[in-house]
Amino acid sequence: MAEPVFRSDVTVELVKHTASDADVLFAARVSTLGEQSLDEISKDPQRSKGLINYLMRERHGSPWEHTSMTFLISAPIFVFREFHRHRAGWSYNEASARYREMEPVFYIPDTDRRLVQVGKAGHYRFEEGTAEQHNQVQSDIRYACRVAYQSYQSMLAAGVAREVARSVLPVGLYSSCYATCNARSLMHFLGLRTTHPDAKVASCPQREIEMVGEKMEAEWAKLMPLTYAAFNANGRVAP
């Protein structure tokens, strides 16, 4: 049996896109100016910047739906269970443990991951945790994942179907997923799944999905700088 691998990171790769500020302006201006070529949009940068900010401020969101970004994400299964709550404007294809044998790669929180929840649901914070708690988390996760994967391999070796054997695998197992969204749906995701000093509405996401959100945000910011600036300037509320 392969030795389990324990990781504390997530990876996000932008694999393809049709997403730019020009796409938003192109869609928005048909309402007032009729059909335009994309070349016309670049002639007045300040006017374009002002229109993007106006659309964001007034929450005219449909022009951002004329964009598309596809990300390849590697993260623990429990991250994707949260991810799939986002359905409007998203498409997903995740690795299937019914059809492929899963590799023994598991999530383990890094030592800087806050462990202790203080307060009631909906109004709480996380604190660091003691050295003893961190040691227990590290030890128990490693033990449980090794035992689970050993049981998984044992069933496969006995001829049990993958879709049955997978039932013993923990949600800390890494999976991979293609996630495709438009800029409007991504902004809604970021408003809920990241914390930011410019956010008008406070959010308290689980740290692991926030790690994914931060990496997606960094890629998107490079594609659509005017939109990104307007998003932050208007409280990080999706239009």
Secondary structure as the mmCIF struct_conf table of DSSP 4:
data_model
#
loop_
_struct_conf.conf_type_id
_struct_conf.id
_struct_conf.beg_label_comp_id
_struct_conf.beg_label_asym_id
_struct_conf.beg_label_seq_id
_struct_conf.end_label_comp_id
_struct_conf.end_label_asym_id
_struct_conf.end_label_seq_id
HELX_LH_PP_P HELX_LH_PP_P1 ALA A 2 PRO A 4
STRN STRN1 VAL A 5 ARG A 7
STRN STRN2 THR A 11 THR A 18
HELX_RH_AL_P HELX_RH_AL_P1 ASP A 21 LEU A 33
HELX_RH_AL_P HELX_RH_AL_P2 LEU A 38 ILE A 41
TURN_TY1_P TURN_TY1_P1 SER A 42 LYS A 43
HELX_RH_AL_P HELX_RH_AL_P3 PRO A 45 ARG A 57
TURN_TY1_P TURN_TY1_P2 GLU A 58 ARG A 59
HELX_RH_3T_P HELX_RH_3T_P1 SER A 62 HIS A 66
STRN STRN3 SER A 68 PRO A 76
HELX_RH_AL_P HELX_RH_AL_P4 ILE A 77 PHE A 83
TURN_TY1_P TURN_TY1_P3 HIS A 84 ARG A 85
TURN_TY1_P TURN_TY1_P4 ALA A 88 GLY A 89
STRN STRN4 TRP A 90 GLU A 94
TURN_TY1_P TURN_TY1_P5 ALA A 97 TYR A 99
BEND BEND1 ARG A 100 ARG A 100
HELX_LH_PP_P HELX_LH_PP_P2 GLU A 101 GLU A 103
STRN STRN5 VAL A 105 TYR A 107
TURN_TY1_P TURN_TY1_P6 THR A 111 ASP A 112
BEND BEND2 ARG A 113 ARG A 113
STRN STRN6 VAL A 116 LYS A 120
TURN_TY1_P TURN_TY1_P7 ALA A 121 GLY A 122
STRN STRN7 HIS A 123 GLU A 127
HELX_RH_AL_P HELX_RH_AL_P5 ALA A 131 ALA A 157
TURN_TY1_P TURN_TY1_P8 ALA A 158 GLY A 159
HELX_RH_AL_P HELX_RH_AL_P6 ARG A 162 ALA A 165
HELX_RH_3T_P HELX_RH_3T_P2 ARG A 166 VAL A 168
TURN_TY1_P TURN_TY1_P9 VAL A 171 GLY A 172
STRN STRN8 LEU A 173 LEU A 173
STRN STRN9 TYR A 174 CYS A 181
HELX_RH_AL_P HELX_RH_AL_P7 ALA A 183 ARG A 193
TURN_TY1_P TURN_TY1_P10 PRO A 197 ASP A 198
BEND BEND3 LYS A 200 VAL A 201
HELX_RH_AL_P HELX_RH_AL_P8 ARG A 207 LEU A 223
HELX_RH_AL_P HELX_RH_AL_P9 PRO A 225 ALA A 233
TURN_TY1_P TURN_TY1_P11 ASN A 234 ARG A 236
#
